[in-house]
Amino acid sequence: MSLLLYYITDRSAFPGDESARRVRLLQKITEAARAQIDFIQLREKDLSTRELESLAREAVSILTQLRTESRELRTKLLINSRTDVALATRADGVHLRSDDISTRQIRNIWNEAACGESVKGAPVIGLSCHTSQEVKQAKDDGADFAVFGPVFEKKGASPAGLENLRNACAAGFPVLALGGITLDNAEACLEAGAAGIAAIRLFQENNISEIVHKLYRR
């Protein structure tokens, strides 16, 4: 069975000042790509547009270099909810909130941009979903996959649970489980029908290669 893995960044969790956290985040992005994580979402919502664009350019540069070293590298970089930054930095796509502009609008914007589809292909679009209806809508709107959660936990939010995840996965559309995912409960998510796992801490706080190896063994 194929397994989609999605690392969501959070540089604020790293120790040190802003410069140190930025360096550590870029190291983690490199580590994730080398471990064949499928998608990395750059989710640094506190940054200004200029700061986010600068960080995204560095991340894109890292992935571009790694692709020259290995044709098997499959990691795609998505920018959280900022199509303008994704286009400006030539990232691979965007991740949208459930209340964001539509997937169709994103594809139109991308296609019409000078550095859009004619240059680098169609964007990868992921969408955050919290109900099975939102997952169905994501599918109908032409998103590439949905990230459903929180399945187990999230500060300030009630967990959806495995049964709601199972219902969301019944749409016949790639759904990645998010929220309190660990090595111990990942298998239950996959058994519920999830196409993969999305996480911050699971990847960011551990050796990613080891985590990927253990997930695939399950």
Protein Blocks (a to p, Z undefined) as FASTA:
>chain_A
ZZdddddddfklpgcdfklmmmmmmmmmmmmmmnopabdcdddfkbcfklmmmmmmmmmm
mmmmmmmmpmkbcbdcddehilklmmmnopabdcddfklccfklmmmmmmmpmklmmlno
paddddddfbfklmmmmmmnopabdcdddfkbcghiacebjmlmmmmmmnopacddeehi
afklmmmmmmnopabdcdfklmmmpcfklmmmmmmmZZ
